[in-house]
Amino acid sequence: MNSHYDFVIVGSGPAGLAAAVTADKLGLKTALFDEQFEPGGQIYRSMESSVAENAPVLGEDYLCGKALVSSFRDSSAEYIPGTTVWNLDGTLNLDVLTDQQARRVKARHIMIGVGAMERPVPLPGWTLPGVMGAAAADILFKSADMVPGEKVVLAGSGPLLLLVGCHLVDNGVKLAAMVETSGLREYSKAIPFLPGALRLNHYLRKGLMMRWKIRRAGVPLYLGCRDLAVLGNEQAEGLSFTCRGKTKEIPATTVLLHEGVIPNLRLSQLAGCNHEWYAPQRYWRPVLDCWGGSTVPGISVAGDAGGVWGVKVAEAAGHLAALDTACRLQVISESERDSMASPYAQAAKREKLIRPFLDHVFPPSSQALVPPDDETIVCRCEELTAGQIREAVAFGARDPGQVKGQTRAGMGPCQGRMCGTTVAEMIAAGSGVDIAYVGQLRVRPPLKPMTINQLADLEFPDEY
């Protein structure tokens, strides 16, 4: 590892890999840092080591990442896996932890490509053993060739829920039920966005085929469900919910929850980038220009970390960010940048047509945003309940920092990654303040737990 680079990329998902390939072709001294030990991010997880016989189950959308990973491996970009970026500031300094050694790296330009994370789903019983995120279950299959046993219930909303259901069916798992919080009301709200989606009708056909596969496997499907709760005391024993005015209980030993994904903002927050509220999916995203440039000079964001648009948009965004970086560093001219960027920009514009429709068909449920009961755990690190958060709001807390000061919500090892969005939604709901004004929990370095020795042994570049 060097101490200086022209271009540093954080995250080896589609955006990071694409940016590294393009930057290397343009002659930039490039480094790619990632916490995982194989390139691919979450969507292309374990691309190089996945079991060959799983290829038919994983499908073409997964396997198309093989070419991108191969192109990255053929490049001369420096790949530094197993590395945590625990600090990033507006002067383009990165502090990383690799091989238990903390080091500072200086870059002329930085691209954040850390992707998205599953939205927390704080419903009763969500902390019981046997409950996990649907995306986490899919990662387990890709990386370890493991699937849950019998009596599996999928619950929530979003395209990924269908994809995971199909993967489980193809692996011979008997699904007890699929319980969706989206219903006909959400589909009707999405109708104005259908013309754009029809221009990419292969996505719609794919969604219908996934639903047909799950139904053909004999999986009971419930739409427009409310009042979800995981049953059990010591471990998950089933799922209860209300559908069409009737309460149902489905026995299960594994409950997979999913209510969409939200951008991972930890690094863009730490760097001081401005963010904007995206109401359809109720998340914050960085304010970016058409090249992925943030409001902090020298820092770009690409892929789902800049807004959830999907894998093809993420890959195009990585290429665009690298081209703009080369232009800013005076390696290519603006006219050369624009000419090379044209196919990527057109591809991104085309692929974005489907997203407004999907965002309105699969919004997060009200229960996923604000737990209706007081006993549900909201902050897992500090074991704080929804009732304790509501009490802080009743005492006058009007931003996440004030709730944090009164309750310790967000003071645990994850720094609010699992509770921050819920705390903000609860403040808005309990005080009548627009969530866009409530804001977010602040993050501070180190982003991940470190020892005092590691911090004290931080290695600085020579000029420091």
C-alpha positions as CSV (number, residue, x, y, z in Angstrom):
1,M,0.0,0.0,0.0
2,N,1.2,3.5,-0.9
3,S,0.5,6.6,1.0
4,H,-0.5,8.7,-2.1
5,Y,-2.9,8.0,-5.0
6,D,-4.5,10.0,-7.7
7,F,-7.8,8.2,-7.2
8,V,-9.0,6.2,-4.2
9,I,-12.2,4.1,-4.4
10,V,-14.0,2.8,-1.4
11,G,-16.1,-0.3,-2.1
12,S,-15.7,-3.0,-4.7
13,G,-19.3,-3.3,-5.9
14,P,-20.3,-2.6,-9.5
15,A,-19.6,1.1,-9.1
16,G,-16.2,0.7,-7.6
17,L,-15.1,-2.0,-10.0
18,A,-16.2,0.0,-13.0
19,A,-14.5,3.2,-11.7
20,A,-11.3,1.3,-11.1
21,V,-11.3,-0.2,-14.6
22,T,-11.9,3.2,-16.3
23,A,-9.4,5.1,-14.1
24,D,-6.7,2.5,-14.8
25,K,-7.2,2.8,-18.6
26,L,-6.8,6.6,-18.3
27,G,-3.5,6.2,-16.4
28,L,-4.6,7.3,-12.9
29,K,-2.7,5.8,-10.0
30,T,-5.7,4.0,-8.4
31,A,-6.4,2.1,-5.2
32,L,-9.6,0.3,-4.3
33,F,-10.3,-0.4,-0.6
34,D,-12.9,-2.9,0.5
35,E,-13.8,-4.7,3.8
36,Q,-14.5,-7.9,2.0
37,F,-11.8,-10.3,0.7
38,E,-13.2,-10.7,-2.8
39,P,-14.4,-8.1,-5.2
40,G,-18.0,-7.8,-6.2
41,G,-19.8,-6.0,-3.4
42,Q,-23.1,-7.4,-2.2
43,I,-24.8,-7.9,-5.6
44,Y,-21.8,-9.9,-7.0
45,R,-20.8,-11.3,-3.6
46,S,-18.3,-14.3,-3.8
47,M,-18.3,-14.1,-7.6
48,E,-14.9,-15.7,-7.8
49,S,-15.6,-18.5,-5.3
50,S,-19.3,-19.3,-5.6
51,V,-20.1,-22.9,-6.2
52,A,-20.4,-23.7,-9.9
53,E,-23.6,-25.7,-9.6
54,N,-25.3,-22.7,-8.0
55,A,-25.1,-20.7,-11.3
56,P,-28.6,-21.7,-12.6
57,V,-30.1,-20.5,-9.3
58,L,-28.1,-17.3,-9.1
59,G,-29.2,-16.4,-12.6
60,E,-27.9,-14.3,-15.5
61,D,-28.1,-11.0,-13.5
62,Y,-25.6,-12.3,-11.1
63,L,-23.3,-14.0,-13.6
64,C,-23.0,-10.9,-15.8
65,G,-20.8,-9.5,-13.1
66,K,-18.2,-12.0,-13.9
67,A,-16.9,-10.0,-16.8
68,L,-16.7,-6.8,-14.7
69,V,-14.7,-8.6,-12.0
70,S,-12.4,-10.1,-14.6
71,S,-11.8,-6.7,-16.2
72,F,-10.9,-5.4,-12.8
73,R,-8.5,-8.2,-12.1
74,D,-6.8,-7.6,-15.4
75,S,-6.3,-3.9,-14.6
76,S,-3.3,-2.5,-12.7
77,A,-5.4,-0.8,-10.1
78,E,-4.2,-1.6,-6.6
79,Y,-6.7,-3.8,-4.8
80,I,-6.5,-3.7,-1.0
81,P,-9.2,-6.1,0.4
82,G,-9.9,-6.8,4.1
83,T,-9.5,-3.1,4.8
84,T,-11.8,-0.8,6.8
85,V,-12.0,2.9,6.0
86,W,-12.7,4.3,9.5
87,N,-12.3,8.0,8.8
88,L,-12.6,10.3,5.8
89,D,-12.4,14.1,5.9
90,G,-13.0,17.0,3.5
91,T,-9.3,17.4,2.8
92,L,-9.1,14.0,1.1
93,N,-7.4,12.1,3.9
94,L,-8.5,8.5,4.5
95,D,-7.7,6.6,7.6
96,V,-7.8,2.8,7.1
97,L,-7.2,-0.3,9.1
98,T,-5.6,-3.2,7.3
99,D,-3.8,-6.2,8.8
100,Q,-4.5,-4.6,12.2
101,Q,-2.4,-1.6,11.3
102,A,-4.0,1.9,11.1
103,R,-2.7,4.0,8.2
104,R,-3.5,7.4,6.7
105,V,-3.7,7.6,2.9
106,K,-3.8,10.8,0.9
107,A,-5.8,11.1,-2.4
108,R,-6.2,13.7,-5.1
109,H,-9.8,12.4,-5.6
110,I,-12.0,10.0,-3.7
111,M,-15.0,8.0,-4.8
112,I,-17.4,6.5,-2.3
113,G,-19.0,3.3,-3.6
114,V,-20.1,1.5,-0.5
115,G,-23.6,0.6,-1.8
116,A,-26.7,0.3,0.2
117,M,-27.9,-1.5,3.4
118,E,-31.1,-3.2,4.3
119,R,-33.6,-1.0,6.0
120,P,-34.0,-2.0,9.7
121,V,-37.5,-3.6,10.3
122,P,-38.2,-3.0,14.0
123,L,-41.3,-5.1,14.6
124,P,-42.2,-7.2,17.6
125,G,-39.8,-10.1,17.9
126,W,-37.3,-9.0,15.3
127,T,-34.4,-9.6,17.6
128,L,-35.2,-13.2,18.2
129,P,-32.9,-16.0,17.0
130,G,-34.2,-17.2,13.6
131,V,-35.0,-13.7,12.3
132,M,-32.7,-12.1,9.8
133,G,-32.8,-9.8,6.7
134,A,-33.7,-11.4,3.4
135,A,-30.6,-9.8,1.8
136,A,-28.5,-11.4,4.6
137,A,-29.9,-14.8,3.8
138,D,-29.1,-14.3,0.1
139,I,-25.5,-13.3,0.9
140,L,-25.2,-16.5,3.1
141,F,-26.2,-18.5,0.0
142,K,-23.8,-16.8,-2.3
143,S,-20.8,-16.8,0.1
144,A,-21.3,-20.1,2.0
145,D,-23.8,-22.1,-0.1
146,M,-26.2,-22.2,2.9
147,V,-29.9,-21.8,2.9
148,P,-32.4,-22.0,5.8
149,G,-34.3,-25.2,6.5
150,E,-38.0,-25.8,6.4
151,K,-40.8,-23.5,7.7
152,V,-39.4,-20.2,6.2
153,V,-41.6,-17.1,6.0
154,L,-40.6,-14.1,3.9
155,A,-42.2,-10.8,5.1
156,G,-42.0,-7.2,4.0
157,S,-41.8,-5.5,0.6
158,G,-39.5,-5.0,-2.3
159,P,-38.1,-6.7,-5.4
160,L,-35.4,-8.3,-3.4
161,L,-38.0,-10.2,-1.4
162,L,-39.2,-11.9,-4.6
163,L,-35.7,-12.7,-5.7
164,V,-34.8,-14.3,-2.4
165,G,-38.0,-16.3,-2.5
166,C,-37.1,-17.6,-6.0
167,H,-33.6,-18.5,-4.9
168,L,-35.0,-20.5,-1.9
169,V,-37.6,-22.2,-4.1
170,D,-34.9,-23.2,-6.6
171,N,-32.8,-24.6,-3.7
172,G,-35.7,-26.8,-2.7
173,V,-36.7,-24.9,0.4
174,K,-40.3,-25.2,1.4
175,L,-41.6,-21.7,2.0
176,A,-44.5,-21.5,4.5
177,A,-45.7,-18.1,3.2
178,M,-44.8,-14.9,1.6
179,V,-46.3,-12.0,3.5
180,E,-46.1,-8.6,1.6
181,T,-46.9,-5.3,3.2
182,S,-47.5,-3.7,-0.3
183,G,-50.9,-4.2,-1.8
184,L,-53.3,-2.9,-4.4
185,R,-53.3,0.6,-2.9
186,E,-49.5,0.9,-3.6
187,Y,-49.9,-0.5,-7.1
188,S,-52.6,2.1,-7.9
189,K,-50.3,4.9,-6.7
190,A,-47.6,3.7,-9.1
191,I,-49.8,3.8,-12.2
192,P,-48.6,7.4,-13.2
193,F,-45.1,6.0,-13.5
194,L,-46.0,2.9,-15.5
195,P,-45.4,4.5,-19.0
196,G,-41.7,5.0,-18.1
197,A,-41.5,1.4,-16.7
198,L,-43.0,0.0,-19.8
199,R,-40.0,1.2,-21.8
200,L,-38.1,-1.3,-19.8
201,N,-40.8,-4.0,-19.8
202,H,-38.3,-6.8,-19.4
203,Y,-38.1,-5.8,-15.7
204,L,-41.8,-6.1,-15.4
205,R,-41.8,-9.5,-17.1
206,K,-39.1,-10.6,-14.8
207,G,-41.1,-9.6,-11.8
208,L,-44.2,-11.4,-13.0
209,M,-42.2,-14.5,-13.7
210,M,-40.8,-14.5,-10.2
211,R,-44.3,-14.2,-8.7
212,W,-45.4,-17.0,-11.0
213,K,-42.5,-19.3,-9.9
214,I,-43.4,-18.7,-6.2
215,R,-47.1,-19.3,-6.7
216,R,-46.4,-22.4,-8.8
217,A,-44.3,-23.8,-5.9
218,G,-47.4,-23.7,-3.8
219,V,-46.3,-20.8,-1.5
220,P,-49.3,-18.9,0.0
221,L,-49.1,-15.2,-0.9
222,Y,-50.7,-12.5,1.2
223,L,-50.8,-8.9,0.0
224,G,-51.4,-5.6,1.9
225,C,-50.6,-7.1,5.3
226,R,-50.4,-5.1,8.5
227,D,-49.5,-5.6,12.2
228,L,-46.6,-8.0,11.6
229,A,-45.1,-9.7,14.7
230,V,-42.6,-12.5,15.1
231,L,-44.0,-15.2,17.4
232,G,-41.9,-16.9,20.1
233,N,-40.1,-16.3,23.3
234,E,-36.6,-17.8,23.0
235,Q,-36.5,-18.1,19.2
236,A,-38.7,-17.5,16.2
237,E,-41.7,-19.8,16.1
238,G,-43.8,-18.1,13.5
239,L,-45.3,-14.8,12.1
240,S,-48.6,-13.2,12.9
241,F,-50.2,-10.5,10.8
242,T,-53.5,-9.0,9.7
243,C,-54.7,-9.4,6.1
244,R,-58.1,-8.2,4.9
245,G,-59.2,-7.7,8.4
246,K,-58.4,-11.2,9.6
247,T,-55.5,-12.1,11.9
248,K,-53.4,-15.0,10.7
249,E,-50.5,-17.0,12.2
250,I,-48.0,-18.9,10.2
251,P,-45.7,-21.4,12.0
252,A,-42.0,-20.9,11.1
253,T,-38.5,-21.4,12.5
254,T,-37.0,-18.8,10.1
255,V,-38.4,-15.4,9.4
256,L,-36.8,-13.3,6.7
257,L,-37.6,-9.6,6.8
258,H,-37.1,-7.0,4.1
259,E,-38.5,-3.5,3.5
260,G,-36.2,-2.2,0.8
261,V,-32.6,-0.9,1.0
262,I,-31.3,2.6,1.8
263,P,-28.0,4.2,0.9
264,N,-25.0,3.7,3.2
265,L,-24.2,7.3,4.1
266,R,-21.6,6.8,6.8
267,L,-18.6,8.0,4.7
268,S,-20.5,10.8,2.9
269,Q,-21.7,12.1,6.2
270,L,-18.2,11.9,7.8
271,A,-16.8,13.8,4.8
272,G,-19.3,16.6,5.3
273,C,-21.3,16.1,2.1
274,N,-24.7,17.7,1.8
275,H,-27.7,15.3,1.7
276,E,-31.3,15.5,0.5
277,W,-34.5,13.7,1.5
278,Y,-36.0,11.3,-1.0
279,A,-39.7,10.9,0.0
280,P,-40.9,7.9,-2.1
281,Q,-38.5,5.5,-0.3
282,R,-38.0,7.7,2.8
283,Y,-34.3,7.9,2.9
284,W,-31.5,10.5,2.7
285,R,-29.1,10.6,-0.2
286,P,-26.1,12.7,-1.1
287,V,-26.6,15.8,-3.3
288,L,-24.7,14.9,-6.5
289,D,-24.1,16.4,-9.9
290,C,-24.5,14.4,-13.1
291,W,-21.0,13.0,-12.7
292,G,-21.5,11.9,-9.1
293,G,-19.6,14.9,-7.7
294,S,-20.7,15.8,-4.1
295,T,-20.8,19.2,-2.5
296,V,-17.3,18.5,-1.1
297,P,-14.6,19.2,-3.8
298,G,-12.7,16.1,-4.7
299,I,-15.3,13.6,-3.4
300,S,-17.7,11.7,-5.6
301,V,-20.3,9.1,-4.8
302,A,-21.4,6.4,-7.2
303,G,-23.7,3.4,-7.0
304,D,-26.4,2.9,-4.4
305,A,-24.5,4.9,-1.8
306,G,-25.7,7.9,-3.9
307,G,-29.3,6.7,-4.3
308,V,-30.8,3.3,-5.0
309,W,-31.0,2.9,-8.7
310,G,-29.9,-0.7,-9.3
311,V,-26.8,-2.5,-10.5
312,K,-26.7,-1.3,-14.1
313,V,-27.0,2.4,-13.1
314,A,-24.3,1.8,-10.4
315,E,-21.9,0.4,-13.0
316,A,-22.5,3.3,-15.3
317,A,-22.1,5.8,-12.5
318,G,-18.7,4.3,-11.6
319,H,-17.5,4.9,-15.2
320,L,-18.8,8.4,-15.2
321,A,-17.2,9.3,-11.9
322,A,-13.8,8.0,-13.1
323,L,-14.0,10.0,-16.3
324,D,-14.9,13.1,-14.5
325,T,-12.0,12.5,-12.1
326,A,-9.6,12.2,-15.0
327,C,-10.9,15.4,-16.4
328,R,-10.6,17.3,-13.1
329,L,-7.0,16.0,-12.7
330,Q,-6.3,17.3,-16.2
331,V,-5.6,13.9,-17.7
332,I,-8.2,14.3,-20.4
333,S,-10.1,17.3,-21.7
334,E,-13.7,18.1,-21.1
335,S,-14.6,17.2,-24.7
336,E,-12.8,13.8,-24.4
337,R,-14.6,13.2,-21.1
338,D,-18.0,14.0,-22.6
339,S,-17.4,11.9,-25.7
340,M,-16.3,8.8,-23.6
341,A,-19.1,9.4,-21.1
342,S,-22.0,9.4,-23.6
343,P,-22.8,5.7,-23.7
344,Y,-22.7,5.4,-19.9
345,A,-24.8,8.5,-19.4
346,Q,-27.4,7.2,-21.9
347,A,-27.4,3.7,-20.3
348,A,-27.9,5.2,-16.8
349,K,-30.8,7.5,-18.1
350,R,-32.5,4.5,-19.7
351,E,-32.2,2.2,-16.7
352,K,-33.5,4.9,-14.3
353,L,-36.9,4.8,-16.0
354,I,-38.0,1.8,-14.0
355,R,-37.1,3.1,-10.6
356,P,-40.0,5.6,-9.9
357,F,-42.5,2.8,-10.6
358,L,-40.7,0.3,-8.3
359,D,-40.3,2.9,-5.6
360,H,-44.0,3.6,-5.5
361,V,-45.1,-0.1,-5.8
362,F,-42.8,-1.1,-2.9
363,P,-42.7,1.7,-0.3
364,P,-41.6,0.9,3.2
365,S,-44.6,0.0,5.4
366,S,-45.7,2.4,8.1
367,Q,-44.9,-0.3,10.7
368,A,-41.3,-0.6,9.4
369,L,-40.9,3.2,9.8
370,V,-42.5,3.7,13.2
371,P,-43.1,0.7,15.6
372,P,-46.7,1.0,16.8
373,D,-46.1,-0.5,20.2
374,D,-43.8,0.7,23.0
375,E,-42.2,-2.7,23.8
376,T,-40.4,-3.2,20.4
377,I,-36.6,-2.9,20.6
378,V,-35.4,0.0,18.4
379,C,-31.7,0.4,19.3
380,R,-30.3,-3.1,19.5
381,C,-26.9,-2.0,20.7
382,E,-28.3,-0.2,23.8
383,E,-31.5,-2.3,24.0
384,L,-33.8,0.7,23.9
385,T,-37.5,0.3,23.2
386,A,-39.8,2.4,21.1
387,G,-41.5,3.5,24.3
388,Q,-38.2,5.0,25.6
389,I,-37.7,6.9,22.3
390,R,-41.3,8.2,22.5
391,E,-40.7,9.4,26.0
392,A,-37.6,11.4,24.9
393,V,-39.7,13.0,22.1
394,A,-42.5,13.8,24.6
395,F,-39.9,15.6,26.8
396,G,-39.0,17.8,23.9
397,A,-36.3,16.0,21.8
398,R,-36.6,17.3,18.3
399,D,-33.6,15.9,16.5
400,P,-31.7,12.5,16.7
401,G,-28.8,14.1,18.7
402,Q,-31.2,15.2,21.5
403,V,-32.7,11.7,21.6
404,K,-29.2,10.3,21.7
405,G,-28.3,12.5,24.6
406,Q,-31.3,11.5,26.6
407,T,-31.4,7.7,25.8
408,R,-28.0,6.6,24.4
409,A,-29.7,5.6,21.1
410,G,-27.0,5.5,18.5
411,M,-24.1,5.3,21.0
412,G,-23.5,1.6,20.4
413,P,-20.9,0.0,18.2
414,C,-23.0,0.6,15.0
415,Q,-23.3,4.3,15.7
416,G,-27.0,4.3,14.8
417,R,-26.7,2.4,11.6
418,M,-29.5,0.1,12.8
419,C,-31.7,2.6,14.7
420,G,-30.9,6.1,13.2
421,T,-33.6,6.0,10.5
422,T,-36.2,4.7,13.0
423,V,-35.4,7.3,15.6
424,A,-35.7,10.1,13.0
425,E,-39.1,8.8,11.8
426,M,-40.3,8.5,15.4
427,I,-39.3,12.1,16.1
428,A,-41.2,13.3,13.0
429,A,-44.3,11.2,13.9
430,G,-44.3,12.2,17.5
431,S,-43.6,15.9,17.2
432,G,-45.3,16.8,13.9
433,V,-42.0,18.1,12.6
434,D,-41.2,17.4,8.9
435,I,-38.6,14.6,8.8
436,A,-36.5,16.6,6.3
437,Y,-35.9,19.1,9.2
438,V,-35.4,16.4,11.8
439,G,-32.1,15.4,10.1
440,Q,-29.8,12.5,10.8
441,L,-27.7,11.1,13.6
442,R,-24.1,12.5,13.4
443,V,-21.4,10.0,12.9
444,R,-17.9,10.2,14.2
445,P,-14.6,8.4,13.6
446,P,-13.8,5.6,14.0
447,L,-16.7,4.3,12.0
448,K,-16.0,0.8,13.2
449,P,-14.8,-0.3,16.7
450,M,-11.0,-0.1,17.1
451,T,-8.5,-0.6,19.9
452,I,-6.7,2.2,21.6
453,N,-3.4,0.7,20.4
454,Q,-4.5,0.7,16.8
455,L,-5.5,4.4,17.0
456,A,-2.2,5.3,18.8
457,D,-0.2,3.5,16.1
458,L,-1.7,5.4,13.2
459,E,0.9,5.7,10.5
460,F,1.0,9.1,8.6
461,P,2.5,9.8,5.2
462,D,6.0,11.2,5.2
463,E,5.0,14.9,4.9
464,Y,3.0,14.7,8.1
